[in-house]
Amino acid sequence: MKDFFYAIQDLFVNFLFTPLDGLRELELTNWFAASIVSWIFVVICLVAIVYWMMQLKKYNDNNEEDKTVSSHSFL
């Protein structure tokens, strides 16, 4: 059972986290290049938020949502 957990450790440390180790070493020489991954995620999230807001505006302009004010029946 111990070998199973060591195999998982070996997989993550030696293979899956290798790109992150490269980014960590790159940060010591060029911070802007190392931060490009973060900026890519920020841009993706910004595009997704803008798209989502445009879709909400489209449905709001078509008056497709029932906006009647009502409370629960037990109140």
PDB file of N, CA, C, O and CB in Angstrom:
ATOM      1  N   MET A   1       0.826  -1.193   0.000  1.00  0.00           N
ATOM      2  CA  MET A   1       0.000   0.000   0.000  1.00  0.00           C
ATOM      3  C   MET A   1       0.866   1.251   0.000  1.00  0.00           C
ATOM      4  O   MET A   1       0.507   2.273  -0.585  1.00  0.00           O
ATOM      5  CB  MET A   1      -0.937   0.001   1.204  1.00  0.00           C
ATOM      6  N   LYS A   2       2.012   1.152   0.667  1.00  0.00           N
ATOM      7  CA  LYS A   2       2.924   2.288   0.729  1.00  0.00           C
ATOM      8  C   LYS A   2       3.447   2.642  -0.669  1.00  0.00           C
ATOM      9  O   LYS A   2       3.617   3.815  -0.999  1.00  0.00           O
ATOM     10  CB  LYS A   2       4.098   1.980   1.679  1.00  0.00           C
ATOM     11  N   ASP A   3       3.698   1.612  -1.485  1.00  0.00           N
ATOM     12  CA  ASP A   3       4.194   1.851  -2.840  1.00  0.00           C
ATOM     13  C   ASP A   3       3.176   2.576  -3.704  1.00  0.00           C
ATOM     14  O   ASP A   3       3.548   3.352  -4.584  1.00  0.00           O
ATOM     15  CB  ASP A   3       4.575   0.541  -3.495  1.00  0.00           C
ATOM     16  N   PHE A   4       1.904   2.332  -3.463  1.00  0.00           N
ATOM     17  CA  PHE A   4       0.851   3.013  -4.212  1.00  0.00           C
ATOM     18  C   PHE A   4       0.917   4.519  -3.986  1.00  0.00           C
ATOM     19  O   PHE A   4       0.819   5.295  -4.937  1.00  0.00           O
ATOM     20  CB  PHE A   4      -0.529   2.475  -3.810  1.00  0.00           C
ATOM     21  N   PHE A   5       1.082   4.936  -2.733  1.00  0.00           N
ATOM     22  CA  PHE A   5       1.155   6.361  -2.427  1.00  0.00           C
ATOM     23  C   PHE A   5       2.452   6.984  -2.921  1.00  0.00           C
ATOM     24  O   PHE A   5       2.473   8.148  -3.319  1.00  0.00           O
ATOM     25  CB  PHE A   5       1.017   6.581  -0.936  1.00  0.00           C
ATOM     26  N   TYR A   6       3.533   6.210  -2.896  1.00  0.00           N
ATOM     27  CA  TYR A   6       4.781   6.710  -3.469  1.00  0.00           C
ATOM     28  C   TYR A   6       4.674   6.866  -4.982  1.00  0.00           C
ATOM     29  O   TYR A   6       5.288   7.762  -5.560  1.00  0.00           O
ATOM     30  CB  TYR A   6       5.936   5.773  -3.122  1.00  0.00           C
ATOM     31  N   ALA A   7       3.897   5.998  -5.620  1.00  0.00           N
ATOM     32  CA  ALA A   7       3.686   6.124  -7.064  1.00  0.00           C
ATOM     33  C   ALA A   7       2.891   7.380  -7.386  1.00  0.00           C
ATOM     34  O   ALA A   7       3.183   8.066  -8.366  1.00  0.00           O
ATOM     35  CB  ALA A   7       2.964   4.887  -7.614  1.00  0.00           C
ATOM     36  N   ILE A   8       1.892   7.685  -6.574  1.00  0.00           N
ATOM     37  CA  ILE A   8       1.131   8.921  -6.765  1.00  0.00           C
ATOM     38  C   ILE A   8       2.033  10.134  -6.573  1.00  0.00           C
ATOM     39  O   ILE A   8       1.970  11.092  -7.344  1.00  0.00           O
ATOM     40  CB  ILE A   8      -0.064   8.983  -5.790  1.00  0.00           C
ATOM     41  N   GLN A   9       2.868  10.090  -5.547  1.00  0.00           N
ATOM     42  CA  GLN A   9       3.807  11.181  -5.299  1.00  0.00           C
ATOM     43  C   GLN A   9       4.755  11.352  -6.488  1.00  0.00           C
ATOM     44  O   GLN A   9       5.008  12.473  -6.929  1.00  0.00           O
ATOM     45  CB  GLN A   9       4.609  10.922  -4.005  1.00  0.00           C
ATOM     46  N   ASP A  10       5.269  10.256  -6.996  1.00  0.00           N
ATOM     47  CA  ASP A  10       6.195  10.312  -8.121  1.00  0.00           C
ATOM     48  C   ASP A  10       5.508  10.878  -9.359  1.00  0.00           C
ATOM     49  O   ASP A  10       6.110  11.654 -10.101  1.00  0.00           O
ATOM     50  CB  ASP A  10       6.762   8.919  -8.418  1.00  0.00           C
ATOM     51  N   LEU A  11       4.265  10.500  -9.586  1.00  0.00           N
ATOM     52  CA  LEU A  11       3.519  11.006 -10.738  1.00  0.00           C
ATOM     53  C   LEU A  11       3.379  12.520 -10.682  1.00  0.00           C
ATOM     54  O   LEU A  11       3.637  13.211 -11.667  1.00  0.00           O
ATOM     55  CB  LEU A  11       2.138  10.356 -10.806  1.00  0.00           C
ATOM     56  N   PHE A  12       2.967  13.033  -9.523  1.00  0.00           N
ATOM     57  CA  PHE A  12       2.741  14.469  -9.418  1.00  0.00           C
ATOM     58  C   PHE A  12       4.034  15.254  -9.396  1.00  0.00           C
ATOM     59  O   PHE A  12       4.156  16.261 -10.093  1.00  0.00           O
ATOM     60  CB  PHE A  12       1.943  14.778  -8.184  1.00  0.00           C
ATOM     61  N   VAL A  13       5.009  14.808  -8.602  1.00  0.00           N
ATOM     62  CA  VAL A  13       6.235  15.588  -8.421  1.00  0.00           C
ATOM     63  C   VAL A  13       7.098  15.564  -9.675  1.00  0.00           C
ATOM     64  O   VAL A  13       7.643  16.599 -10.060  1.00  0.00           O
ATOM     65  CB  VAL A  13       7.032  15.059  -7.232  1.00  0.00           C
ATOM     66  N   ASN A  14       7.234  14.428 -10.310  1.00  0.00           N
ATOM     67  CA  ASN A  14       8.174  14.315 -11.429  1.00  0.00           C
ATOM     68  C   ASN A  14       7.548  14.542 -12.798  1.00  0.00           C
ATOM     69  O   ASN A  14       8.275  14.756 -13.767  1.00  0.00           O
ATOM     70  CB  ASN A  14       8.808  12.970 -11.407  1.00  0.00           C
ATOM     71  N   PHE A  15       6.216  14.502 -12.909  1.00  0.00           N
ATOM     72  CA  PHE A  15       5.617  14.633 -14.230  1.00  0.00           C
ATOM     73  C   PHE A  15       4.604  15.772 -14.314  1.00  0.00           C
ATOM     74  O   PHE A  15       4.744  16.659 -15.156  1.00  0.00           O
ATOM     75  CB  PHE A  15       4.954  13.342 -14.614  1.00  0.00           C
ATOM     76  N   LEU A  16       3.606  15.759 -13.470  1.00  0.00           N
ATOM     77  CA  LEU A  16       2.507  16.705 -13.633  1.00  0.00           C
ATOM     78  C   LEU A  16       2.856  18.122 -13.187  1.00  0.00           C
ATOM     79  O   LEU A  16       2.320  19.081 -13.742  1.00  0.00           O
ATOM     80  CB  LEU A  16       1.314  16.224 -12.867  1.00  0.00           C
ATOM     81  N   PHE A  17       3.729  18.279 -12.213  1.00  0.00           N
ATOM     82  CA  PHE A  17       4.088  19.608 -11.725  1.00  0.00           C
ATOM     83  C   PHE A  17       5.349  20.168 -12.380  1.00  0.00           C
ATOM     84  O   PHE A  17       5.831  21.226 -11.976  1.00  0.00           O
ATOM     85  CB  PHE A  17       4.277  19.565 -10.234  1.00  0.00           C
ATOM     86  N   THR A  18       5.885  19.485 -13.370  1.00  0.00           N
ATOM     87  CA  THR A  18       7.092  19.962 -14.044  1.00  0.00           C
ATOM     88  C   THR A  18       6.892  21.334 -14.700  1.00  0.00           C
ATOM     89  O   THR A  18       7.784  22.174 -14.587  1.00  0.00           O
ATOM     90  CB  THR A  18       7.530  18.950 -15.094  1.00  0.00           C
ATOM     91  N   PRO A  19       5.767  21.606 -15.380  1.00  0.00           N
ATOM     92  CA  PRO A  19       5.579  22.952 -15.940  1.00  0.00           C
ATOM     93  C   PRO A  19       5.547  24.032 -14.854  1.00  0.00           C
ATOM     94  O   PRO A  19       6.034  25.141 -15.073  1.00  0.00           O
ATOM     95  CB  PRO A  19       4.287  23.004 -16.751  1.00  0.00           C
ATOM     96  N   LEU A  20       4.984  23.718 -13.699  1.00  0.00           N
ATOM     97  CA  LEU A  20       4.944  24.709 -12.624  1.00  0.00           C
ATOM     98  C   LEU A  20       6.337  24.966 -12.053  1.00  0.00           C
ATOM     99  O   LEU A  20       6.643  26.082 -11.635  1.00  0.00           O
ATOM    100  CB  LEU A  20       4.000  24.246 -11.512  1.00  0.00           C
ATOM    101  N   ASP A  21       7.175  23.940 -12.037  1.00  0.00           N
ATOM    102  CA  ASP A  21       8.560  24.150 -11.614  1.00  0.00           C
ATOM    103  C   ASP A  21       9.283  25.075 -12.589  1.00  0.00           C
ATOM    104  O   ASP A  21      10.092  25.912 -12.187  1.00  0.00           O
ATOM    105  CB  ASP A  21       9.302  22.803 -11.505  1.00  0.00           C
ATOM    106  N   GLY A  22       8.980  24.913 -13.871  1.00  0.00           N
ATOM    107  CA  GLY A  22       9.572  25.803 -14.863  1.00  0.00           C
ATOM    108  C   GLY A  22       9.126  27.240 -14.676  1.00  0.00           C
ATOM    109  O   GLY A  22       9.925  28.166 -14.820  1.00  0.00           O
ATOM    110  N   LEU A  23       7.846  27.434 -14.356  1.00  0.00           N
ATOM    111  CA  LEU A  23       7.350  28.788 -14.084  1.00  0.00           C
ATOM    112  C   LEU A  23       7.996  29.377 -12.838  1.00  0.00           C
ATOM    113  O   LEU A  23       8.285  30.573 -12.794  1.00  0.00           O
ATOM    114  CB  LEU A  23       5.829  28.775 -13.924  1.00  0.00           C
ATOM    115  N   ARG A  24       8.222  28.547 -11.827  1.00  0.00           N
ATOM    116  CA  ARG A  24       8.849  29.028 -10.611  1.00  0.00           C
ATOM    117  C   ARG A  24      10.281  29.492 -10.887  1.00  0.00           C
ATOM    118  O   ARG A  24      10.718  30.506 -10.344  1.00  0.00           O
ATOM    119  CB  ARG A  24       8.837  27.935  -9.539  1.00  0.00           C
ATOM    120  N   GLU A  25      11.005  28.764 -11.719  1.00  0.00           N
ATOM    121  CA  GLU A  25      12.368  29.171 -12.063  1.00  0.00           C
ATOM    122  C   GLU A  25      12.365  30.401 -12.971  1.00  0.00           C
ATOM    123  O   GLU A  25      13.252  31.248 -12.873  1.00  0.00           O
ATOM    124  CB  GLU A  25      13.111  28.016 -12.745  1.00  0.00           C
ATOM    125  N   LEU A  26      11.369  30.497 -13.852  1.00  0.00           N
ATOM    126  CA  LEU A  26      11.275  31.653 -14.744  1.00  0.00           C
ATOM    127  C   LEU A  26      10.962  32.923 -13.976  1.00  0.00           C
ATOM    128  O   LEU A  26      11.380  34.009 -14.377  1.00  0.00           O
ATOM    129  CB  LEU A  26      10.213  31.418 -15.806  1.00  0.00           C
ATOM    130  N   GLU A  27      10.230  32.799 -12.874  1.00  0.00           N
ATOM    131  CA  GLU A  27       9.854  33.971 -12.097  1.00  0.00           C
ATOM    132  C   GLU A  27      11.075  34.687 -11.521  1.00  0.00           C
ATOM    133  O   GLU A  27      11.040  35.899 -11.309  1.00  0.00           O
ATOM    134  CB  GLU A  27       8.911  33.570 -10.976  1.00  0.00           C
ATOM    135  N   LEU A  28      12.135  33.958 -11.272  1.00  0.00           N
ATOM    136  CA  LEU A  28      13.337  34.573 -10.716  1.00  0.00           C
ATOM    137  C   LEU A  28      14.032  35.471 -11.733  1.00  0.00           C
ATOM    138  O   LEU A  28      14.728  36.412 -11.353  1.00  0.00           O
ATOM    139  CB  LEU A  28      14.300  33.499 -10.231  1.00  0.00           C
ATOM    140  N   THR A  29      13.851  35.193 -13.009  1.00  0.00           N
ATOM    141  CA  THR A  29      14.505  36.009 -14.035  1.00  0.00           C
ATOM    142  C   THR A  29      13.564  37.017 -14.676  1.00  0.00           C
ATOM    143  O   THR A  29      13.976  38.139 -14.970  1.00  0.00           O
ATOM    144  CB  THR A  29      15.087  35.121 -15.103  1.00  0.00           C
ATOM    145  N   ASN A  30      12.293  36.637 -14.900  1.00  0.00           N
ATOM    146  CA  ASN A  30      11.366  37.523 -15.590  1.00  0.00           C
ATOM    147  C   ASN A  30       9.962  37.323 -15.011  1.00  0.00           C
ATOM    148  O   ASN A  30       9.279  36.352 -15.336  1.00  0.00           O
ATOM    149  CB  ASN A  30      11.380  37.259 -17.128  1.00  0.00           C
ATOM    150  N   TRP A  31       9.548  38.244 -14.160  1.00  0.00           N
ATOM    151  CA  TRP A  31       8.263  38.123 -13.488  1.00  0.00           C
ATOM    152  C   TRP A  31       7.106  38.218 -14.480  1.00  0.00           C
ATOM    153  O   TRP A  31       6.118  37.496 -14.341  1.00  0.00           O
ATOM    154  CB  TRP A  31       8.125  39.200 -12.418  1.00  0.00           C
ATOM    155  N   PHE A  32       7.210  39.094 -15.475  1.00  0.00           N
ATOM    156  CA  PHE A  32       6.119  39.291 -16.431  1.00  0.00           C
ATOM    157  C   PHE A  32       5.863  38.033 -17.256  1.00  0.00           C
ATOM    158  O   PHE A  32       4.712  37.688 -17.523  1.00  0.00           O
ATOM    159  CB  PHE A  32       6.434  40.465 -17.358  1.00  0.00           C
ATOM    160  N   ALA A  33       6.917  37.357 -17.654  1.00  0.00           N
ATOM    161  CA  ALA A  33       6.738  36.123 -18.426  1.00  0.00           C
ATOM    162  C   ALA A  33       6.125  35.029 -17.570  1.00  0.00           C
ATOM    163  O   ALA A  33       5.318  34.240 -18.063  1.00  0.00           O
ATOM    164  CB  ALA A  33       8.076  35.648 -19.001  1.00  0.00           C
ATOM    165  N   ALA A  34       6.489  34.969 -16.308  1.00  0.00           N
ATOM    166  CA  ALA A  34       5.944  33.940 -15.422  1.00  0.00           C
ATOM    167  C   ALA A  34       4.479  34.215 -15.100  1.00  0.00           C
ATOM    168  O   ALA A  34       3.732  33.280 -14.813  1.00  0.00           O
ATOM    169  CB  ALA A  34       6.761  33.861 -14.127  1.00  0.00           C
ATOM    170  N   SER A  35       4.059  35.450 -15.141  1.00  0.00           N
ATOM    171  CA  SER A  35       2.681  35.798 -14.805  1.00  0.00           C
ATOM    172  C   SER A  35       1.736  35.708 -15.999  1.00  0.00           C
ATOM    173  O   SER A  35       0.548  36.002 -15.869  1.00  0.00           O
ATOM    174  CB  SER A  35       2.633  37.189 -14.232  1.00  0.00           C
ATOM    175  N   ILE A  36       2.240  35.312 -17.142  1.00  0.00           N
ATOM    176  CA  ILE A  36       1.403  35.247 -18.339  1.00  0.00           C
ATOM    177  C   ILE A  36       0.272  34.233 -18.167  1.00  0.00           C
ATOM    178  O   ILE A  36      -0.814  34.431 -18.711  1.00  0.00           O
ATOM    179  CB  ILE A  36       2.252  34.887 -19.564  1.00  0.00           C
ATOM    180  N   VAL A  37       0.506  33.159 -17.425  1.00  0.00           N
ATOM    181  CA  VAL A  37      -0.547  32.161 -17.204  1.00  0.00           C
ATOM    182  C   VAL A  37      -1.699  32.786 -16.430  1.00  0.00           C
ATOM    183  O   VAL A  37      -2.864  32.559 -16.758  1.00  0.00           O
ATOM    184  CB  VAL A  37       0.009  30.929 -16.443  1.00  0.00           C
ATOM    185  N   SER A  38      -1.386  33.561 -15.419  1.00  0.00           N
ATOM    186  CA  SER A  38      -2.428  34.221 -14.637  1.00  0.00           C
ATOM    187  C   SER A  38      -3.203  35.213 -15.499  1.00  0.00           C
ATOM    188  O   SER A  38      -4.426  35.306 -15.394  1.00  0.00           O
ATOM    189  CB  SER A  38      -1.818  34.937 -13.421  1.00  0.00           C
ATOM    190  N   TRP A  39      -2.503  35.946 -16.341  1.00  0.00           N
ATOM    191  CA  TRP A  39      -3.181  36.921 -17.188  1.00  0.00           C
ATOM    192  C   TRP A  39      -4.074  36.231 -18.220  1.00  0.00           C
ATOM    193  O   TRP A  39      -5.127  36.758 -18.578  1.00  0.00           O
ATOM    194  CB  TRP A  39      -2.156  37.815 -17.891  1.00  0.00           C
ATOM    195  N   ILE A  40      -3.663  35.063 -18.695  1.00  0.00           N
ATOM    196  CA  ILE A  40      -4.502  34.318 -19.635  1.00  0.00           C
ATOM    197  C   ILE A  40      -5.803  33.904 -18.947  1.00  0.00           C
ATOM    198  O   ILE A  40      -6.877  34.010 -19.539  1.00  0.00           O
ATOM    199  CB  ILE A  40      -3.750  33.068 -20.178  1.00  0.00           C
ATOM    200  N   PHE A  41      -5.713  33.432 -17.697  1.00  0.00           N
ATOM    201  CA  PHE A  41      -6.920  33.069 -16.960  1.00  0.00           C
ATOM    202  C   PHE A  41      -7.803  34.282 -16.693  1.00  0.00           C
ATOM    203  O   PHE A  41      -9.028  34.173 -16.740  1.00  0.00           O
ATOM    204  CB  PHE A  41      -6.551  32.399 -15.646  1.00  0.00           C
ATOM    205  N   VAL A  42      -7.208  35.423 -16.417  1.00  0.00           N
ATOM    206  CA  VAL A  42      -7.985  36.644 -16.181  1.00  0.00           C
ATOM    207  C   VAL A  42      -8.737  37.033 -17.451  1.00  0.00           C
ATOM    208  O   VAL A  42      -9.911  37.397 -17.385  1.00  0.00           O
ATOM    209  CB  VAL A  42      -7.063  37.806 -15.719  1.00  0.00           C
ATOM    210  N   VAL A  43      -8.082  36.960 -18.593  1.00  0.00           N
ATOM    211  CA  VAL A  43      -8.725  37.319 -19.859  1.00  0.00           C
ATOM    212  C   VAL A  43      -9.856  36.339 -20.181  1.00  0.00           C
ATOM    213  O   VAL A  43     -10.922  36.754 -20.635  1.00  0.00           O
ATOM    214  CB  VAL A  43      -7.690  37.340 -21.007  1.00  0.00           C
ATOM    215  N   ILE A  44      -9.632  35.055 -19.951  1.00  0.00           N
ATOM    216  CA  ILE A  44     -10.683  34.061 -20.206  1.00  0.00           C
ATOM    217  C   ILE A  44     -11.899  34.333 -19.324  1.00  0.00           C
ATOM    218  O   ILE A  44     -13.033  34.290 -19.800  1.00  0.00           O
ATOM    219  CB  ILE A  44     -10.152  32.629 -19.956  1.00  0.00           C
ATOM    220  N   CYS A  45     -11.669  34.609 -18.056  1.00  0.00           N
ATOM    221  CA  CYS A  45     -12.787  34.905 -17.151  1.00  0.00           C
ATOM    222  C   CYS A  45     -13.498  36.189 -17.547  1.00  0.00           C
ATOM    223  O   CYS A  45     -14.725  36.257 -17.473  1.00  0.00           O
ATOM    224  CB  CYS A  45     -12.293  35.011 -15.709  1.00  0.00           C
ATOM    225  N   LEU A  46     -12.763  37.202 -17.961  1.00  0.00           N
ATOM    226  CA  LEU A  46     -13.374  38.455 -18.386  1.00  0.00           C
ATOM    227  C   LEU A  46     -14.251  38.247 -19.614  1.00  0.00           C
ATOM    228  O   LEU A  46     -15.357  38.783 -19.679  1.00  0.00           O
ATOM    229  CB  LEU A  46     -12.298  39.501 -18.678  1.00  0.00           C
ATOM    230  N   VAL A  47     -13.776  37.482 -20.580  1.00  0.00           N
ATOM    231  CA  VAL A  47     -14.568  37.195 -21.774  1.00  0.00           C
ATOM    232  C   VAL A  47     -15.830  36.410 -21.403  1.00  0.00           C
ATOM    233  O   VAL A  47     -16.905  36.670 -21.943  1.00  0.00           O
ATOM    234  CB  VAL A  47     -13.728  36.407 -22.804  1.00  0.00           C
ATOM    235  N   ALA A  48     -15.698  35.453 -20.483  1.00  0.00           N
ATOM    236  CA  ALA A  48     -16.862  34.664 -20.063  1.00  0.00           C
ATOM    237  C   ALA A  48     -17.892  35.542 -19.358  1.00  0.00           C
ATOM    238  O   ALA A  48     -19.091  35.374 -19.577  1.00  0.00           O
ATOM    239  CB  ALA A  48     -16.427  33.516 -19.136  1.00  0.00           C
ATOM    240  N   ILE A  49     -17.450  36.472 -18.520  1.00  0.00           N
ATOM    241  CA  ILE A  49     -18.375  37.358 -17.816  1.00  0.00           C
ATOM    242  C   ILE A  49     -19.088  38.282 -18.785  1.00  0.00           C
ATOM    243  O   ILE A  49     -20.293  38.502 -18.660  1.00  0.00           O
ATOM    244  CB  ILE A  49     -17.635  38.177 -16.763  1.00  0.00           C
ATOM    245  N   VAL A  50     -18.356  38.826 -19.754  1.00  0.00           N
ATOM    246  CA  VAL A  50     -18.979  39.705 -20.751  1.00  0.00           C
ATOM    247  C   VAL A  50     -20.007  38.929 -21.570  1.00  0.00           C
ATOM    248  O   VAL A  50     -21.100  39.431 -21.831  1.00  0.00           O
ATOM    249  CB  VAL A  50     -17.907  40.325 -21.684  1.00  0.00           C
ATOM    250  N   TYR A  51     -19.661  37.706 -21.978  1.00  0.00           N
ATOM    251  CA  TYR A  51     -20.609  36.883 -22.733  1.00  0.00           C
ATOM    252  C   TYR A  51     -21.856  36.589 -21.900  1.00  0.00           C
ATOM    253  O   TYR A  51     -22.975  36.670 -22.407  1.00  0.00           O
ATOM    254  CB  TYR A  51     -19.944  35.565 -23.176  1.00  0.00           C
ATOM    255  N   TRP A  52     -21.669  36.252 -20.632  1.00  0.00           N
ATOM    256  CA  TRP A  52     -22.798  35.931 -19.755  1.00  0.00           C
ATOM    257  C   TRP A  52     -23.701  37.154 -19.573  1.00  0.00           C
ATOM    258  O   TRP A  52     -24.925  37.020 -19.594  1.00  0.00           O
ATOM    259  CB  TRP A  52     -22.292  35.429 -18.382  1.00  0.00           C
ATOM    260  N   MET A  53     -23.126  38.326 -19.396  1.00  0.00           N
ATOM    261  CA  MET A  53     -23.921  39.543 -19.233  1.00  0.00           C
ATOM    262  C   MET A  53     -24.678  39.878 -20.506  1.00  0.00           C
ATOM    263  O   MET A  53     -25.812  40.353 -20.439  1.00  0.00           O
ATOM    264  CB  MET A  53     -23.028  40.715 -18.834  1.00  0.00           C
ATOM    265  N   MET A  54     -24.080  39.642 -21.659  1.00  0.00           N
ATOM    266  CA  MET A  54     -24.779  39.899 -22.919  1.00  0.00           C
ATOM    267  C   MET A  54     -25.960  38.949 -23.086  1.00  0.00           C
ATOM    268  O   MET A  54     -27.017  39.352 -23.572  1.00  0.00           O
ATOM    269  CB  MET A  54     -23.814  39.758 -24.108  1.00  0.00           C
ATOM    270  N   GLN A  55     -25.788  37.693 -22.686  1.00  0.00           N
ATOM    271  CA  GLN A  55     -26.897  36.740 -22.759  1.00  0.00           C
ATOM    272  C   GLN A  55     -28.018  37.139 -21.798  1.00  0.00           C
ATOM    273  O   GLN A  55     -29.193  37.064 -22.157  1.00  0.00           O
ATOM    274  CB  GLN A  55     -26.403  35.315 -22.438  1.00  0.00           C
ATOM    275  N   LEU A  56     -27.667  37.562 -20.587  1.00  0.00           N
ATOM    276  CA  LEU A  56     -28.685  38.001 -19.636  1.00  0.00           C
ATOM    277  C   LEU A  56     -29.439  39.219 -20.152  1.00  0.00           C
ATOM    278  O   LEU A  56     -30.654  39.318 -19.978  1.00  0.00           O
ATOM    279  CB  LEU A  56     -28.048  38.316 -18.288  1.00  0.00           C
ATOM    280  N   LYS A  57     -28.729  40.142 -20.781  1.00  0.00           N
ATOM    281  CA  LYS A  57     -29.380  41.329 -21.336  1.00  0.00           C
ATOM    282  C   LYS A  57     -30.321  40.947 -22.477  1.00  0.00           C
ATOM    283  O   LYS A  57     -31.404  41.518 -22.607  1.00  0.00           O
ATOM    284  CB  LYS A  57     -28.329  42.338 -21.829  1.00  0.00           C
ATOM    285  N   LYS A  58     -29.916  39.992 -23.295  1.00  0.00           N
ATOM    286  CA  LYS A  58     -30.763  39.553 -24.407  1.00  0.00           C
ATOM    287  C   LYS A  58     -32.077  38.967 -23.887  1.00  0.00           C
ATOM    288  O   LYS A  58     -33.144  39.287 -24.412  1.00  0.00           O
ATOM    289  CB  LYS A  58     -30.021  38.511 -25.273  1.00  0.00           C
ATOM    290  N   TYR A  59     -32.014  38.114 -22.863  1.00  0.00           N
ATOM    291  CA  TYR A  59     -33.236  37.538 -22.310  1.00  0.00           C
ATOM    292  C   TYR A  59     -34.057  38.583 -21.553  1.00  0.00           C
ATOM    293  O   TYR A  59     -35.285  38.504 -21.526  1.00  0.00           O
ATOM    294  CB  TYR A  59     -32.895  36.371 -21.384  1.00  0.00           C
ATOM    295  N   ASN A  60     -33.398  39.544 -20.949  1.00  0.00           N
ATOM    296  CA  ASN A  60     -34.122  40.602 -20.248  1.00  0.00           C
ATOM    297  C   ASN A  60     -34.857  41.505 -21.243  1.00  0.00           C
ATOM    298  O   ASN A  60     -35.979  41.934 -20.974  1.00  0.00           O
ATOM    299  CB  ASN A  60     -33.154  41.433 -19.384  1.00  0.00           C
ATOM    300  N   ASP A  61     -34.240  41.794 -22.378  1.00  0.00           N
ATOM    301  CA  ASP A  61     -34.873  42.641 -23.384  1.00  0.00           C
ATOM    302  C   ASP A  61     -36.074  41.958 -24.038  1.00  0.00           C
ATOM    303  O   ASP A  61     -36.999  42.638 -24.483  1.00  0.00           O
ATOM    304  CB  ASP A  61     -33.861  43.030 -24.446  1.00  0.00           C
ATOM    305  N   ASN A  62     -36.072  40.625 -24.102  1.00  0.00           N
ATOM    306  CA  ASN A  62     -37.197  39.886 -24.700  1.00  0.00           C
ATOM    307  C   ASN A  62     -38.336  39.671 -23.719  1.00  0.00           C
ATOM    308  O   ASN A  62     -39.371  39.127 -24.102  1.00  0.00           O
ATOM    309  CB  ASN A  62     -36.723  38.544 -25.219  1.00  0.00           C
ATOM    310  N   ASN A  63     -38.179  40.080 -22.474  1.00  0.00           N
ATOM    311  CA  ASN A  63     -39.188  39.903 -21.425  1.00  0.00           C
ATOM    312  C   ASN A  63     -39.648  38.455 -21.316  1.00  0.00           C
ATOM    313  O   ASN A  63     -40.846  38.193 -21.212  1.00  0.00           O
ATOM    314  CB  ASN A  63     -40.386  40.802 -21.692  1.00  0.00           C
ATOM    315  N   GLU A  64     -38.719  37.521 -21.338  1.00  0.00           N
ATOM    316  CA  GLU A  64     -39.046  36.103 -21.258  1.00  0.00           C
ATOM    317  C   GLU A  64     -39.171  35.604 -19.827  1.00  0.00           C
ATOM    318  O   GLU A  64     -39.660  34.496 -19.605  1.00  0.00           O
ATOM    319  CB  GLU A  64     -38.004  35.301 -21.979  1.00  0.00           C
ATOM    320  N   GLU A  65     -38.746  36.384 -18.868  1.00  0.00           N
ATOM    321  CA  GLU A  65     -38.762  35.923 -17.491  1.00  0.00           C
ATOM    322  C   GLU A  65     -40.012  36.419 -16.775  1.00  0.00           C
ATOM    323  O   GLU A  65     -40.443  37.557 -16.959  1.00  0.00           O
ATOM    324  CB  GLU A  65     -37.504  36.389 -16.756  1.00  0.00           C
ATOM    325  N   ASP A  66     -40.578  35.550 -15.962  1.00  0.00           N
ATOM    326  CA  ASP A  66     -41.737  35.921 -15.160  1.00  0.00           C
ATOM    327  C   ASP A  66     -41.248  36.677 -13.929  1.00  0.00           C
ATOM    328  O   ASP A  66     -40.604  36.097 -13.055  1.00  0.00           O
ATOM    329  CB  ASP A  66     -42.573  34.663 -14.754  1.00  0.00           C
ATOM    330  N   LYS A  67     -41.553  37.971 -13.861  1.00  0.00           N
ATOM    331  CA  LYS A  67     -41.048  38.812 -12.778  1.00  0.00           C
ATOM    332  C   LYS A  67     -42.143  39.198 -11.791  1.00  0.00           C
ATOM    333  O   LYS A  67     -42.012  40.199 -11.087  1.00  0.00           O
ATOM    334  CB  LYS A  67     -40.408  40.063 -13.347  1.00  0.00           C
ATOM    335  N   THR A  68     -43.210  38.427 -11.730  1.00  0.00           N
ATOM    336  CA  THR A  68     -44.269  38.743 -10.777  1.00  0.00           C
ATOM    337  C   THR A  68     -43.768  38.489  -9.358  1.00  0.00           C
ATOM    338  O   THR A  68     -43.069  37.513  -9.087  1.00  0.00           O
ATOM    339  CB  THR A  68     -45.544  37.905 -11.068  1.00  0.00           C
ATOM    340  N   VAL A  69     -44.147  39.397  -8.468  1.00  0.00           N
ATOM    341  CA  VAL A  69     -43.720  39.299  -7.081  1.00  0.00           C
ATOM    342  C   VAL A  69     -44.737  38.457  -6.336  1.00  0.00           C
ATOM    343  O   VAL A  69     -45.916  38.807  -6.276  1.00  0.00           O
ATOM    344  CB  VAL A  69     -43.565  40.708  -6.429  1.00  0.00           C
ATOM    345  N   SER A  70     -44.292  37.365  -5.778  1.00  0.00           N
ATOM    346  CA  SER A  70     -45.179  36.530  -4.978  1.00  0.00           C
ATOM    347  C   SER A  70     -44.338  35.825  -3.917  1.00  0.00           C
ATOM    348  O   SER A  70     -43.153  35.555  -4.109  1.00  0.00           O
ATOM    349  CB  SER A  70     -45.951  35.497  -5.870  1.00  0.00           C
ATOM    350  N   SER A  71     -44.979  35.541  -2.813  1.00  0.00           N
ATOM    351  CA  SER A  71     -44.259  34.828  -1.755  1.00  0.00           C
ATOM    352  C   SER A  71     -44.664  33.373  -1.775  1.00  0.00           C
ATOM    353  O   SER A  71     -45.485  32.950  -2.588  1.00  0.00           O
ATOM    354  CB  SER A  71     -44.537  35.451  -0.365  1.00  0.00           C
ATOM    355  N   HIS A  72     -44.091  32.632  -0.891  1.00  0.00           N
ATOM    356  CA  HIS A  72     -44.408  31.208  -0.801  1.00  0.00           C
ATOM    357  C   HIS A  72     -45.835  31.024  -0.292  1.00  0.00           C
ATOM    358  O   HIS A  72     -46.382  31.886   0.395  1.00  0.00           O
ATOM    359  CB  HIS A  72     -43.405  30.478   0.124  1.00  0.00           C
ATOM    360  N   SER A  73     -46.406  29.918  -0.634  1.00  0.00           N
ATOM    361  CA  SER A  73     -47.796  29.665  -0.263  1.00  0.00           C
ATOM    362  C   SER A  73     -47.982  29.505   1.234  1.00  0.00           C
ATOM    363  O   SER A  73     -49.064  29.779   1.752  1.00  0.00           O
ATOM    364  CB  SER A  73     -48.298  28.436  -0.964  1.00  0.00           C
ATOM    365  N   PHE A  74     -46.959  29.071   1.929  1.00  0.00           N
ATOM    366  CA  PHE A  74     -47.108  28.890   3.373  1.00  0.00           C
ATOM    367  C   PHE A  74     -47.011  30.197   4.148  1.00  0.00           C
ATOM    368  O   PHE A  74     -47.274  30.214   5.351  1.00  0.00           O
ATOM    369  CB  PHE A  74     -46.065  27.932   3.878  1.00  0.00           C
ATOM    370  N   LEU A  75     -46.641  31.284   3.493  1.00  0.00           N
ATOM    371  CA  LEU A  75     -46.608  32.582   4.175  1.00  0.00           C
ATOM    372  C   LEU A  75     -47.949  33.253   4.000  1.00  0.00           C
ATOM    373  O   LEU A  75     -48.153  34.362   4.492  1.00  0.00           O
ATOM    374  CB  LEU A  75     -45.464  33.486   3.629  1.00  0.00           C
TER     375      LEU A  75
END
